[in-house]
Amino acid sequence: MMGNKKINRRRFLQGTVGVAAGLTGIHYQSAWANAFQANDKIRVGIVGLHGYGQTLIARAQAAPNVDIVALCDVDSVILANTRSSIGGRIMGYLDYRDMIARTDIDAIMIATPNHWHAMMATLAMQAGKDVYCETPLAHNVSESKLMYEFAQYYNRILQIGTQQRSDPGILDPVQWVQEGNIGKIQNIHGFWFENRENIGLVDPYIPTCAGNPNFFDMYQGRAPYEPISRNSVHYDWNWMWETGNGDIGNLGIHVLDTAHMFAGITAPPRRVISMGRRFKLDDAGETPTAQLTILDYPEYPIVLEIRSLGIDEMVFGMSSGVVVYCENGYYAGFRGGGMAYDYDGHEIQSFSGDGGAMHQQGFFDAVRSRNPGDLTAPVELITPANTGILVANTSLRMGPETHINAIRTALVDYPFGSERLESMVTYLADRDVDIEVTPFNMGPWLFFDNENNRISRVNNNDKNIDEDDPVNIANTLISDTYREPYVMPKIIGPVHLAAACGTYCGACPAYLKKHGEGENNFPTESVNASIDSFVNMMEGLQCDGCLSGGTLANHCKNCNIRTHAASTQNNDRCTNCGDLPCYRITNLIDDGNNYPHRQEYLPNLAKMKDMGVEDWILYEENRWKCSQCGQTLSWYDTRCTGCGEQRSEDLFSLTE
């Protein structure tokens, strides 16, 4: 029974790994799941290459002992241009699921549209990757809680892109103010002024992208697959409710999080009211261009102000930042530093910083140490601000057009909020906005139940009887619906299902004896499919590259299985022929989980077996040539990046 039978790799991968590679079931571990040595490389994949993704690339390139090994974007043109600009042997993916299925990637950095953040982050953590995710961390209130639970359950490092939490220009004045140098905090004003352009209003259309027939379907993800009416598909998703959160989510979350730092706030506001609308811009956008929000906390309120129609008006010389009003003076500043004054206008103390330039490096340091305590912006610290902006948008979306005098009456108990309202009225009048003709929308007070993660009351109404009740309406708006197959994953099985070697070890008899089978453990059907493969595997997995008895030296720490899927820094080549690690073959296998294009690679396994190691490396980099346009491609490209033709044995051939 334990003889030297050769294992069929395709059958083994389908039985023990393939079940894990679907949209909601990936569960590998990185080769570095346990620990890094001082000089070990952190291998990084970056998804979302338009806009801030370029900054993440630059920060990863500048970090010591960090290698970018994969890039992903649904826009094949952006992907190709980015890969070309970086150079080197970097894999490119149109489908993020293919990227996170790689067992040799340690960390994923996410700079996609907001509605993708939580789904990609949780899937990556489930696949054994650490995650750096841009703000806002989640598009709805339940997603941030899920991200925290996934990070805890899968023991992953999760850093959120709130750079101010790594900026000494904020950390130092926070400490100084909290030490009482200008007395107790009375209230805080956060603001961000921008100049947004009209995004157009055209006949509805479905955007396309040469080289990716599934471009818009994947771009929309869980959001409805419906035509858009804006000029550009990129970036302007920020101003659509299904994919973005407006400027309060795009930028205001940084200001609110900074206010939370000064106030020492670690929980969402107890209630929120917001007012504003999309003034001036007659376009396809939905989110407001002017928005005033009051967030009520037990100690004092925070007034958050967003203006997107120009930055000619400043607050203490700043177009974005916070002003912390205290008993004996105030502090005004943001990233890079600021100044404290007394109420006679005399300077008390100045502070400077670097804008959070080391924020991404802090993430890499935590990945290396495996200590979440080293993070400056873990998900639990950013969730209160994320929740605050989501509740604010929900209040605004529920609000009817309201005469300015009624708004003034509603804010009578918040004099500073009233002051900022009058300033905003003047700001709009300077832009020829007549609020008698185009009035504010004013939402209700929404009371947030942090324990149950939901809106509990609307104004003084705590009813929750039918779907037309305001409480139900609020909780519907603060949530998202998910379009198949783009649904949030669920936590599956114990953490130790995935071993350090990267193999799904549910077939291990020792595991089954200890944990049993069932819904909360390893999928029963996968166990049944892989038991006989496990028997053949116990005395060493044979190399499919040479098929001559060579085995691989690494072991699964759960069940002592020999495997290809091991650290590239260790003895992971075949002991007989020196073959490369398993992931290069794993990515070629049709695993039965909605990756039919992988079948195209199967005929080429024979060609690979005839190659030596060096030839294989060349083959991996750029070895396919399109007979239609002559474009040279990498072996993992399923379509020509030049003309978009689907690759096939007839259309493509190995280059000399």
QUINORBEL-V798213 format. One record per helix or strand of 3 or more residues. SS is the DSSP state (a for helix, b for strand). FROM is the first residue (numbers start at 1). TO is the last residue. If there is no record, write none. Layout:
SS,FROM,TO
SS,FROM,TO
//
This chain:
a,9,16
a,18,20
b,42,47
a,52,62
b,66,72
a,76,86
b,91,93
a,96,100
b,107,110
a,114,126
b,130,133
a,141,153
b,158,160
a,163,166
a,168,178
b,185,193
a,215,220
a,236,239
a,246,263
b,271,277
b,290,296
b,301,307
b,320,326
b,330,334
b,337,341
b,347,352
a,359,369
a,372,374
a,379,398
b,400,402
a,404,410
a,415,429
b,440,442
b,446,449
b,454,458
a,470,477
a,495,497
a,509,515
a,524,537
a,583,586
a,596,602
a,605,609
a,613,622
b,624,626
b,652,654
//
